[in-house]
Amino acid sequence: MSESAPGPGRATDPSVRRLGVPLGVAAGLAAAAAGVGAADLSGPGPYACPLLRCTGLLCPACGGLRGLHALVHGDLPAALRANALAVLGYAVFAVLWAVWCVRAVRRDGGMPVAPRPSHRWAAGALVLAFTVVRNLPCGAVLAP
């Protein structure tokens, strides 16, 4: 059966079928974001960072859930105050997801991420620098 001929239970447009995985990923992440948006993150609760609890040091992810909670509620300034690096990560993921969708429709290939070792090192250095600076007195603006 050719790809353009619809079969039983199949979508008639092949580009819709190729979007299945990216749309499935989006649906899963939307459900997770809705769960975070509905949660009460005002107290320590089960969302407290174990590294922060045990050492008093902020990890690079500290405030990430509160940042996502603020984004779900449309409060970008609060999200940036909670964890600017996480908000940057959410934005980068959204752009990569959009590129993935376009590539799926155009048949250019799959996920557009093929990081070089230099990209991985740069990302690691950014996360390390963010972590160190947010734990220094001069980096208190980066602390949640």
DSSP file (Angstrom, degrees, kcal/mol; ACC not computed):
  #  RESIDUE AA STRUCTURE BP1 BP2  ACC     N-H-->O    O-->H-N    N-H-->O    O-->H-N    TCO  KAPPA ALPHA  PHI   PSI    X-CA   Y-CA   Z-CA
    1    1 A M              0   0    0      0, 0.0     6,-0.1     0, 0.0     2,-0.0   0.000 360.0 360.0 360.0 130.7    0.0    0.0    0.0
    2    2 A S    >   -     0   0    0      1,-0.1     3,-0.6     4,-0.1     0, 0.0  -0.279 360.0-115.4 -73.0 161.9    1.5    3.4   -1.0
    3    3 A E  T 3  S+     0   0    0      1,-0.2    -1,-0.1     3,-0.0     0, 0.0   0.789 113.9  54.6 -69.8 -26.1    1.9    6.1    1.6
    4    4 A S  T 3  S+     0   0    0      2,-0.1    -1,-0.2     9,-0.1    -2,-0.0   0.694  90.8  84.4 -82.3 -16.7   -0.6    8.3    0.0
    5    5 A A  S <  S-     0   0    0     -3,-0.6     2,-0.2     1,-0.0     7,-0.0  -0.751  82.0-129.4 -87.5 123.6   -3.4    5.8    0.0
    6    6 A P        -     0   0    0      0, 0.0     6,-0.1     0, 0.0    -2,-0.1  -0.473  23.1-161.5 -73.5 140.5   -5.2    5.7    3.3
    7    7 A G    >   -     0   0    0      4,-0.2     3,-1.9    -2,-0.2     2,-0.2  -0.530  42.4 -58.6-107.4 179.9   -5.7    2.4    5.1
    8    8 A P  T 3  S+     0   0    0      0, 0.0    -1,-0.1     0, 0.0     3,-0.1  -0.415 124.7   3.1 -62.4 128.3   -8.1    1.4    7.8
    9    9 A G  T 3  S+     0   0    0      1,-0.3     2,-0.3    -2,-0.2     0, 0.0   0.586 104.9 123.4  76.1  10.2   -7.6    3.6   10.8
   10   10 A R    <   -     0   0    0     -3,-1.9    -1,-0.3     1,-0.0     2,-0.1  -0.757  66.4-110.5-106.2 151.6   -4.9    5.7    9.2
   11   11 A A        -     0   0    0     -2,-0.3    -4,-0.2     1,-0.1     6,-0.1  -0.475  21.7-134.9 -71.7 149.0   -4.9    9.5    8.7
   12   12 A T  S    S+     0   0    0     -2,-0.1    -1,-0.1    -6,-0.1     3,-0.1   0.790  88.7  68.8 -78.2 -26.9   -5.3   10.5    5.1
   13   13 A D    >>  -     0   0    0      1,-0.1     4,-1.3     2,-0.0     3,-0.8  -0.835  69.6-154.3 -96.8 118.6   -2.5   13.1    5.2
   14   14 A P  H 3> S+     0   0    0      0, 0.0     4,-2.1     0, 0.0     5,-0.2   0.827  94.4  61.1 -61.1 -30.6    1.0   11.5    5.5
   15   15 A S  H 3> S+     0   0    0      1,-0.2     4,-1.0     2,-0.2     5,-0.1   0.845 100.3  54.9 -66.5 -30.6    2.4   14.7    7.1
   16   16 A V  H <4 S+     0   0    0     -3,-0.8     3,-0.3     1,-0.2    -1,-0.2   0.908 108.0  49.0 -65.9 -41.0   -0.1   14.3   10.0
   17   17 A R  H >< S+     0   0    0     -4,-1.3     3,-1.5     1,-0.2     4,-0.3   0.892 107.7  53.9 -65.6 -38.2    1.2   10.8   10.6
   18   18 A R  H 3< S+     0   0    0     -4,-2.1     3,-0.4     1,-0.3    -1,-0.2   0.752 103.7  57.9 -68.5 -21.6    4.8   12.0   10.6
   19   19 A L  T 3X S+     0   0    0     -4,-1.0     4,-2.6    -3,-0.3     5,-0.3   0.471  79.6  97.2 -83.4  -1.6    3.8   14.6   13.3
   20   20 A G  H <> S+     0   0    0     -3,-1.5     4,-2.2    -4,-0.2    -1,-0.2   0.908  83.5  43.3 -56.1 -49.0    2.6   11.8   15.6
   21   21 A V  H  > S+     0   0    0     -3,-0.4     4,-2.6    -4,-0.3     5,-0.2   0.952 115.6  46.3 -68.2 -49.2    5.7   11.5   17.7
   22   22 A P  H  > S+     0   0    0      0, 0.0     4,-2.3     0, 0.0    -1,-0.2   0.906 115.6  47.5 -60.1 -37.9    6.3   15.3   18.1
   23   23 A L  H  X S+     0   0    0     -4,-2.6     4,-2.4     2,-0.2    -2,-0.2   0.858 110.3  52.6 -70.6 -33.0    2.7   15.8   18.9
   24   24 A G  H  X S+     0   0    0     -4,-2.2     4,-2.3    -5,-0.3    -1,-0.2   0.906 109.5  48.9 -65.0 -41.7    2.8   12.9   21.4
   25   25 A V  H  X S+     0   0    0     -4,-2.6     4,-2.5     2,-0.2     5,-0.2   0.924 111.8  49.5 -61.8 -44.3    5.8   14.5   23.1
   26   26 A A  H  X S+     0   0    0     -4,-2.3     4,-2.6    -5,-0.2    -2,-0.2   0.904 109.8  51.0 -62.5 -41.2    4.0   17.8   23.2
   27   27 A A  H  X S+     0   0    0     -4,-2.4     4,-2.2     2,-0.2    -1,-0.2   0.920 111.3  47.7 -63.5 -43.0    0.9   16.2   24.7
   28   28 A G  H  X S+     0   0    0     -4,-2.3     4,-2.1     1,-0.2    -2,-0.2   0.917 114.6  45.6 -63.1 -44.0    2.9   14.5   27.4
   29   29 A L  H  X S+     0   0    0     -4,-2.5     4,-2.8     2,-0.2    -2,-0.2   0.860 110.7  53.6 -69.3 -34.4    4.8   17.7   28.3
   30   30 A A  H  X S+     0   0    0     -4,-2.6     4,-2.5    -5,-0.2    -1,-0.2   0.903 109.1  49.2 -65.1 -39.7    1.5   19.7   28.3
   31   31 A A  H  X S+     0   0    0     -4,-2.2     4,-2.1     2,-0.2    -2,-0.2   0.913 112.5  47.6 -64.6 -41.8    0.1   17.2   30.8
   32   32 A A  H  X S+     0   0    0     -4,-2.1     4,-2.3     2,-0.2    -2,-0.2   0.919 112.3  49.1 -64.7 -42.8    3.1   17.4   33.0
   33   33 A A  H  X S+     0   0    0     -4,-2.8     4,-2.8     1,-0.2    -2,-0.2   0.889 109.7  52.2 -64.1 -38.5    3.1   21.3   32.8
   34   34 A A  H  X S+     0   0    0     -4,-2.5     4,-1.8     2,-0.2    -1,-0.2   0.895 108.8  51.0 -64.2 -38.5   -0.6   21.2   33.7
   35   35 A G  H  X S+     0   0    0     -4,-2.1     4,-1.1     2,-0.2    -2,-0.2   0.912 112.3  45.5 -63.8 -42.4    0.1   19.0   36.7
   36   36 A V  H  < S+     0   0    0     -4,-2.3     3,-0.3     1,-0.2    -2,-0.2   0.897 111.8  53.0 -66.5 -39.5    2.9   21.4   37.8
   37   37 A G  H  < S+     0   0    0     -4,-2.8    -2,-0.2     1,-0.2    -1,-0.2   0.827 111.2  46.1 -64.7 -31.5    0.5   24.4   37.2
   38   38 A A  H  < S+     0   0    0     -4,-1.8    -1,-0.2    -5,-0.2    -2,-0.2   0.668  95.6  96.9 -84.1 -17.4   -2.2   22.8   39.4
   39   39 A A  S  < S-     0   0    0     -4,-1.1     2,-0.8    -3,-0.3    -3,-0.0  -0.342  77.8-122.5 -74.2 153.1    0.2   21.9   42.2
   40   40 A D        +     0   0    0      1,-0.1     3,-0.3    -2,-0.1    -1,-0.1  -0.858  34.6 170.3 -95.0 106.2    0.6   24.0   45.3
   41   41 A L        +     0   0    0     -2,-0.8    -1,-0.1     1,-0.2    25,-0.1   0.133  45.1 106.0-101.7  19.2    4.4   24.9   45.4
   42   42 A S  S    S+     0   0    0     24,-0.0    -1,-0.2     2,-0.0    -2,-0.0   0.776  76.9  44.0 -74.3 -26.4    4.1   27.4   48.2
   43   43 A G  S    S-     0   0    0     -3,-0.3     4,-0.2     1,-0.1     0, 0.0  -0.486  97.0 -95.6-110.1-178.0    5.6   25.3   50.9
   44   44 A P  S >> S+     0   0    0      0, 0.0     3,-0.6     0, 0.0     4,-0.6   0.939  71.7 143.0 -64.9 -46.2    8.6   22.9   51.1
   45   45 A G  G >4 S-     0   0    0      1,-0.2     3,-1.0     2,-0.2    -4,-0.1   0.212  76.0 -42.3  41.4-158.8    6.5   19.8   50.4
   46   46 A P  G 34 S+     0   0    0      0, 0.0    -1,-0.2     0, 0.0     0, 0.0   0.504 129.4  73.0 -79.1  -2.5    7.8   17.0   48.3
   47   47 A Y  G <4  +     0   0    0     -3,-0.6    -2,-0.2    -4,-0.2    18,-0.1   0.383  65.6 124.2 -94.0   5.1    9.3   19.3   45.8
   48   48 A A    <<  -     0   0    0     -3,-1.0     3,-0.0    -4,-0.6    -3,-0.0  -0.430  68.8-112.8 -69.3 137.7   12.2   20.4   48.1
   49   49 A C     >  -     0   0    0      1,-0.1     4,-2.5    -2,-0.1     5,-0.2  -0.535  16.1-146.8 -71.3 126.5   15.6   19.9   46.5
   50   50 A P  H  > S+     0   0    0      0, 0.0     4,-2.4     0, 0.0     5,-0.2   0.872  99.0  52.5 -64.2 -35.6   17.6   17.3   48.4
   51   51 A L  H  >>S+     0   0    0      2,-0.2     4,-2.7     1,-0.2     6,-0.7   0.924 112.2  45.4 -65.6 -42.6   20.9   19.1   47.8
   52   52 A L  H  >5S+     0   0    0      4,-0.2     4,-1.4     3,-0.2    -1,-0.2   0.909 113.7  49.8 -65.1 -42.0   19.5   22.3   49.2
   53   53 A R  H  <5S+     0   0    0     -4,-2.5    -2,-0.2     1,-0.2    -1,-0.2   0.892 120.0  35.4 -64.0 -40.2   18.0   20.5   52.1
   54   54 A C  H  <5S+     0   0    0     -4,-2.4    -2,-0.2    -5,-0.2    -1,-0.2   0.836 136.2  15.3 -86.0 -34.2   21.2   18.7   53.0
   55   55 A T  H  <5S-     0   0    0     -4,-2.7    -3,-0.2    -5,-0.2    -2,-0.2   0.620  88.7-122.5-117.9 -17.5   23.9   21.2   52.1
   56   56 A G  S  <<S+     0   0    0     -4,-1.4     2,-0.3    -5,-0.7    -4,-0.2   0.491  71.4 128.0  82.1   2.4   22.2   24.6   51.8
   57   57 A L        -     0   0    0     -6,-0.7     2,-0.5     1,-0.0    -1,-0.3  -0.730  59.7-126.4 -94.8 142.1   23.6   24.8   48.2
   58   58 A L        -     0   0    0     -2,-0.3    77,-0.1    73,-0.2    76,-0.1  -0.732  20.6-147.4 -85.5 128.7   21.4   25.6   45.2
   59   59 A C    >   -     0   0    0     -2,-0.5     3,-1.1     1,-0.1   -10,-0.0  -0.429  33.2-100.0 -84.4 169.8   21.6   23.1   42.4
   60   60 A P  T 3  S+     0   0    0      0, 0.0    26,-0.2     0, 0.0    25,-0.1   0.742 123.7  49.8 -64.6 -19.6   21.2   24.2   38.8
   61   61 A A  T >  S+     0   0    0     24,-0.1     3,-2.9     2,-0.1     4,-0.4   0.559  77.1 124.2 -94.8  -9.0   17.6   23.0   38.8
   62   62 A C  T <  S+     0   0    0     -3,-1.1   -14,-0.1     1,-0.3    -4,-0.0  -0.309  83.2  16.1 -55.8 126.1   16.5   24.6   42.1
   63   63 A G  T 3> S+     0   0    0     20,-0.1     4,-2.4    80,-0.1    -1,-0.3   0.376  90.9 118.5  90.7  -3.1   13.5   26.7   41.3
   64   64 A G  H <> S+     0   0    0     -3,-2.9     4,-2.3     2,-0.2     5,-0.2   0.903  76.8  45.5 -63.8 -42.4   12.8   25.0   38.0
   65   65 A L  H  > S+     0   0    0     -4,-0.4     4,-2.7     2,-0.2    -1,-0.2   0.904 113.6  49.4 -68.1 -39.8    9.4   23.7   39.0
   66   66 A R  H  > S+     0   0    0      2,-0.2     4,-2.3     1,-0.2    -2,-0.2   0.877 110.8  51.7 -65.0 -35.5    8.4   27.0   40.5
   67   67 A G  H  X S+     0   0    0     -4,-2.4     4,-2.3     2,-0.2    -2,-0.2   0.911 110.9  46.4 -65.3 -42.5    9.6   28.6   37.3
   68   68 A L  H  X S+     0   0    0     -4,-2.3     4,-2.7     2,-0.2    -2,-0.2   0.906 110.9  53.5 -65.4 -40.7    7.4   26.3   35.2
   69   69 A H  H  X S+     0   0    0     -4,-2.7     4,-1.4     1,-0.2    -2,-0.2   0.919 110.2  47.4 -58.0 -44.6    4.5   26.9   37.6
   70   70 A A  H  <>S+     0   0    0     -4,-2.3     5,-3.2     1,-0.2    -1,-0.2   0.898 111.4  50.7 -65.7 -40.2    4.9   30.7   37.0
   71   71 A L  H ><5S+     0   0    0     -4,-2.3     3,-1.9     3,-0.2    -2,-0.2   0.913 106.5  54.1 -63.5 -42.1    5.1   30.2   33.2
   72   72 A V  H 3<5S+     0   0    0     -4,-2.7    -1,-0.2     1,-0.3    -2,-0.2   0.852 111.0  47.2 -59.6 -33.2    2.0   28.0   33.2
   73   73 A H  T 3<5S-     0   0    0     -4,-1.4    -1,-0.3    -5,-0.2    -2,-0.2   0.318 121.5-110.0 -92.0   8.4    0.3   30.9   34.9
   74   74 A G  T < 5S+     0   0    0     -3,-1.9     2,-0.9     1,-0.2    -3,-0.2   0.687  75.4 133.1  78.4  19.1    1.7   33.5   32.5
   75   75 A D     >< +     0   0    0     -5,-3.2     4,-1.9     1,-0.2    -1,-0.2  -0.716  21.6 168.9-107.2  81.7    4.1   35.2   34.9
   76   76 A L  H  > S+     0   0    0     -2,-0.9     4,-2.6     1,-0.2     5,-0.2   0.899  75.4  54.4 -61.6 -44.3    7.4   35.4   33.0
   77   77 A P  H  > S+     0   0    0      0, 0.0     4,-2.1     0, 0.0    -1,-0.2   0.917 110.6  46.6 -58.1 -41.4    9.2   37.7   35.5
   78   78 A A  H  > S+     0   0    0      2,-0.2     4,-2.0     1,-0.2    -2,-0.2   0.881 111.2  52.7 -66.8 -36.5    8.4   35.3   38.4
   79   79 A A  H  X S+     0   0    0     -4,-1.9     4,-2.3     2,-0.2     8,-0.2   0.914 109.8  48.1 -64.1 -42.6    9.6   32.4   36.2
   80   80 A L  H  X S+     0   0    0     -4,-2.6     4,-0.5     1,-0.2    -2,-0.2   0.871 111.1  51.1 -66.3 -36.3   12.9   34.1   35.5
   81   81 A R  H  < S+     0   0    0     -4,-2.1    -1,-0.2    -5,-0.2    -2,-0.2   0.862 110.0  50.5 -67.1 -34.3   13.3   34.9   39.2
   82   82 A A  H  < S-     0   0    0     -4,-2.0    -2,-0.2     1,-0.2    -1,-0.2   0.945 139.7 -22.1 -70.9 -48.1   12.8   31.3   40.1
   83   83 A N  H  X  -     0   0    0     -4,-2.3     4,-1.9    -5,-0.1    -1,-0.2  -0.579  55.0-173.8-167.0  96.9   15.3   29.8   37.7
   84   84 A A  H  X S+     0   0    0     -4,-0.5     4,-2.2     1,-0.2     5,-0.1   0.849  89.1  55.3 -63.7 -35.7   16.4   31.8   34.6
   85   85 A L  H  > S+     0   0    0      2,-0.2     4,-2.3     1,-0.2    -1,-0.2   0.895 106.8  49.8 -67.0 -38.9   18.4   28.9   33.3
   86   86 A A  H  > S+     0   0    0      2,-0.2     4,-2.5     1,-0.2    -1,-0.2   0.907 109.8  51.1 -64.9 -41.0   15.4   26.6   33.4
   87   87 A V  H  X S+     0   0    0     -4,-1.9     4,-2.2     2,-0.2    -2,-0.2   0.906 109.7  50.4 -63.3 -40.6   13.3   29.2   31.5
   88   88 A L  H  X S+     0   0    0     -4,-2.2     4,-2.6     1,-0.2    -1,-0.2   0.916 110.2  50.7 -60.6 -42.7   16.1   29.4   28.9
   89   89 A G  H  X S+     0   0    0     -4,-2.3     4,-2.5     1,-0.2    -2,-0.2   0.889 108.5  51.1 -62.5 -39.9   16.0   25.6   28.6
   90   90 A Y  H  X S+     0   0    0     -4,-2.5     4,-2.2     2,-0.2    -1,-0.2   0.909 111.7  48.0 -63.4 -41.0   12.2   25.6   28.2
   91   91 A A  H  X S+     0   0    0     -4,-2.2     4,-2.2     2,-0.2    -2,-0.2   0.914 111.3  49.4 -66.7 -42.9   12.6   28.2   25.4
   92   92 A V  H  X S+     0   0    0     -4,-2.6     4,-2.6     1,-0.2     5,-0.2   0.918 111.4  50.1 -62.1 -42.8   15.3   26.3   23.6
   93   93 A F  H  X S+     0   0    0     -4,-2.5     4,-2.7     1,-0.2    -1,-0.2   0.919 108.3  52.7 -61.9 -42.2   13.2   23.1   23.8
   94   94 A A  H  X S+     0   0    0     -4,-2.2     4,-2.1     2,-0.2    -1,-0.2   0.902 111.0  46.7 -61.4 -41.2   10.2   24.9   22.4
   95   95 A V  H  X S+     0   0    0     -4,-2.2     4,-2.3     2,-0.2    -1,-0.2   0.937 113.7  47.7 -66.0 -45.9   12.3   26.2   19.4
   96   96 A L  H  X S+     0   0    0     -4,-2.6     4,-2.4     1,-0.2    -2,-0.2   0.871 110.7  52.5 -63.4 -36.1   13.8   22.7   18.8
   97   97 A W  H  X S+     0   0    0     -4,-2.7     4,-2.3     2,-0.2    -1,-0.2   0.914 108.8  49.6 -65.3 -42.1   10.3   21.1   19.0
   98   98 A A  H  X S+     0   0    0     -4,-2.1     4,-2.3     2,-0.2    -2,-0.2   0.910 111.5  48.6 -63.2 -41.9    9.0   23.6   16.4
   99   99 A V  H  X S+     0   0    0     -4,-2.3     4,-2.8     2,-0.2    -1,-0.2   0.906 109.1  54.2 -62.9 -40.7   11.9   22.7   14.1
  100  100 A W  H  X S+     0   0    0     -4,-2.4     4,-2.2     1,-0.2    -2,-0.2   0.913 108.8  48.6 -58.5 -44.5   11.3   19.0   14.7
  101  101 A C  H  X S+     0   0    0     -4,-2.3     4,-2.2     2,-0.2    -2,-0.2   0.926 111.8  48.2 -62.9 -45.5    7.7   19.5   13.6
  102  102 A V  H  X S+     0   0    0     -4,-2.3     4,-2.4     1,-0.2    -2,-0.2   0.921 112.6  48.9 -61.6 -43.8    8.6   21.4   10.5
  103  103 A R  H  X>S+     0   0    0     -4,-2.8     5,-2.1     1,-0.2     4,-0.9   0.865 109.4  53.1 -64.8 -35.2   11.2   18.8    9.6
  104  104 A A  H  <5S+     0   0    0     -4,-2.2     3,-0.3    -5,-0.2    -1,-0.2   0.913 111.4  45.2 -66.1 -42.0    8.7   16.0   10.1
  105  105 A V  H  <5S+     0   0    0     -4,-2.2    -2,-0.2     1,-0.2    -1,-0.2   0.897 117.5  43.9 -68.6 -39.3    6.2   17.7    7.8
  106  106 A R  H  <5S-     0   0    0     -4,-2.4    -1,-0.2    -5,-0.2    -2,-0.2   0.566 107.3-125.3 -81.3  -8.2    8.9   18.3    5.2
  107  107 A R  T  <5 +     0   0    0     -4,-0.9    -3,-0.2    -3,-0.3    -4,-0.1   0.794  66.9 136.9  66.0  29.8   10.4   14.8    5.5
  108  108 A D  S   <S-     0   0    0     -5,-2.1     2,-0.3     1,-0.3    -4,-0.2   0.564  70.8 -84.6 -81.9  -8.3   13.8   16.4    6.2
  109  109 A G        -     0   0    0     -6,-0.8    -1,-0.3    -9,-0.1    -2,-0.2  -0.883  51.5 -63.2 135.2-169.1   14.5   14.0    9.0
  110  110 A G  S    S-     0   0    0     -2,-0.3    -7,-0.1     1,-0.3    -2,-0.1   0.314  90.1  -3.6 -93.7-140.3   13.8   13.5   12.7
  111  111 A M        -     0   0    0      1,-0.1    -1,-0.3     2,-0.1   -14,-0.1  -0.275  62.2-138.3 -56.7 133.0   14.8   15.5   15.8
  112  112 A P        +     0   0    0      0, 0.0     2,-0.7     0, 0.0    -1,-0.1   0.415  68.0 108.7 -79.4   3.6   17.1   18.4   14.8
  113  113 A V        +     0   0    0      1,-0.1    -2,-0.1   -17,-0.1    -3,-0.0  -0.720  22.2 145.9 -91.7 118.9   19.5   18.0   17.7
  114  114 A A        -     0   0    0     -2,-0.7    -1,-0.1     2,-0.0     2,-0.0  -0.548  31.9-164.9-140.8  71.3   22.9   16.6   16.9
  115  115 A P        -     0   0    0      0, 0.0    -2,-0.0     0, 0.0     0, 0.0  -0.311  11.3-135.8 -67.8 139.6   25.1   18.4   19.4
  116  116 A R    >>  -     0   0    0      1,-0.1     4,-2.0    -2,-0.0     3,-0.6  -0.444  30.9-102.7 -81.1 162.9   28.9   18.4   18.8
  117  117 A P  H 3> S+     0   0    0      0, 0.0     4,-2.5     0, 0.0     5,-0.2   0.870 124.2  57.0 -55.6 -35.5   31.2   17.8   21.7
  118  118 A S  H 3> S+     0   0    0      1,-0.2     4,-2.2     2,-0.2     5,-0.1   0.867 105.0  51.4 -65.7 -33.9   31.9   21.5   21.8
  119  119 A H  H <> S+     0   0    0     -3,-0.6     4,-2.6     2,-0.2    -1,-0.2   0.912 110.2  49.0 -66.7 -41.5   28.2   22.2   22.3
  120  120 A R  H  X S+     0   0    0     -4,-2.0     4,-2.6     2,-0.2    -2,-0.2   0.917 112.2  47.9 -63.7 -42.7   28.0   19.8   25.2
  121  121 A W  H  X S+     0   0    0     -4,-2.5     4,-2.6     2,-0.2    -1,-0.2   0.900 111.9  49.9 -64.5 -40.5   31.1   21.3   26.8
  122  122 A A  H  X S+     0   0    0     -4,-2.2     4,-2.3     2,-0.2    -2,-0.2   0.916 112.1  47.5 -64.9 -43.0   29.6   24.8   26.4
  123  123 A A  H  X S+     0   0    0     -4,-2.6     4,-2.5     2,-0.2    -2,-0.2   0.922 112.9  49.1 -63.9 -43.2   26.3   23.7   27.9
  124  124 A G  H  X S+     0   0    0     -4,-2.6     4,-2.6     1,-0.2    -2,-0.2   0.903 111.1  49.6 -62.3 -41.1   28.0   22.0   30.8
  125  125 A A  H  X S+     0   0    0     -4,-2.6     4,-2.8     2,-0.2    -1,-0.2   0.888 110.5  50.9 -65.1 -38.9   30.2   25.1   31.4
  126  126 A L  H  X S+     0   0    0     -4,-2.3     4,-2.6     2,-0.2    -2,-0.2   0.926 112.2  46.0 -63.4 -45.1   27.0   27.3   31.3
  127  127 A V  H  X S+     0   0    0     -4,-2.5     4,-2.4     2,-0.2    -2,-0.2   0.915 114.6  48.0 -64.4 -42.8   25.3   25.1   33.9
  128  128 A L  H  X S+     0   0    0     -4,-2.6     4,-2.6     2,-0.2     5,-0.2   0.934 113.1  47.1 -63.9 -46.1   28.4   25.0   36.1
  129  129 A A  H  X S+     0   0    0     -4,-2.8     4,-2.9     1,-0.2     5,-0.3   0.918 112.5  50.1 -62.2 -43.3   28.9   28.8   35.9
  130  130 A F  H  X S+     0   0    0     -4,-2.6     4,-2.3    -5,-0.2    -1,-0.2   0.918 112.0  48.5 -59.4 -43.9   25.2   29.3   36.7
  131  131 A T  H  X S+     0   0    0     -4,-2.4     4,-0.7     2,-0.2    -2,-0.2   0.921 114.6  43.9 -64.2 -45.3   25.4   27.0   39.7
  132  132 A V  H >< S+     0   0    0     -4,-2.6     3,-0.8     1,-0.2     4,-0.4   0.945 115.3  47.4 -66.2 -47.8   28.5   28.5   41.1
  133  133 A V  H >< S+     0   0    0     -4,-2.9     3,-1.5     1,-0.3     6,-0.4   0.894 107.6  55.0 -64.2 -39.9   27.4   32.1   40.6
  134  134 A R  H 3< S+     0   0    0     -4,-2.3    -1,-0.3     1,-0.3    -2,-0.2   0.700 107.2  52.4 -69.6 -15.4   23.9   31.6   42.1
  135  135 A N  T << S+     0   0    0     -3,-0.8    -1,-0.3    -4,-0.7    -2,-0.2   0.449  95.5  85.7 -96.0  -1.8   25.5   30.2   45.3
  136  136 A L  S X  S-     0   0    0     -3,-1.5     3,-1.3    -4,-0.4    -3,-0.0  -0.662  88.2-117.6 -94.3 154.3   27.8   33.3   45.7
  137  137 A P  G >  S+     0   0    0      0, 0.0     3,-1.2     0, 0.0     4,-0.1   0.860 115.9  55.4 -58.3 -34.3   26.6   36.4   47.5
  138  138 A C  G 3  S+     0   0    0      1,-0.3     3,-0.3     2,-0.1    -4,-0.1   0.681 105.3  53.9 -73.4 -15.3   27.1   38.4   44.3
  139  139 A G  G X   +     0   0    0     -3,-1.3     3,-2.2    -6,-0.4     4,-0.4   0.125  67.4 119.1-103.1  20.9   24.8   36.0   42.5
  140  140 A A  G X   +     0   0    0     -3,-1.2     3,-1.0     1,-0.3    -1,-0.2   0.744  66.0  68.3 -59.9 -22.7   21.8   36.3   44.9
  141  141 A V  G 3  S+     0   0    0     -3,-0.3    -1,-0.3     1,-0.2    -2,-0.1   0.755  98.0  52.7 -68.0 -22.0   19.7   37.6   42.1
  142  142 A L  G <  S+     0   0    0     -3,-2.2    -1,-0.2    -9,-0.1   -58,-0.2   0.517  89.1  98.8 -88.8  -7.1   19.9   34.1   40.5
  143  143 A A    <         0   0    0     -3,-1.0   -60,-0.1    -4,-0.4   -80,-0.1  -0.596 360.0 360.0 -81.7 141.3   18.7   32.4   43.6
  144  144 A P              0   0    0      0, 0.0    -1,-0.1     0, 0.0   -61,-0.1   0.520 360.0 360.0 -69.0 360.0   15.0   31.4   43.8
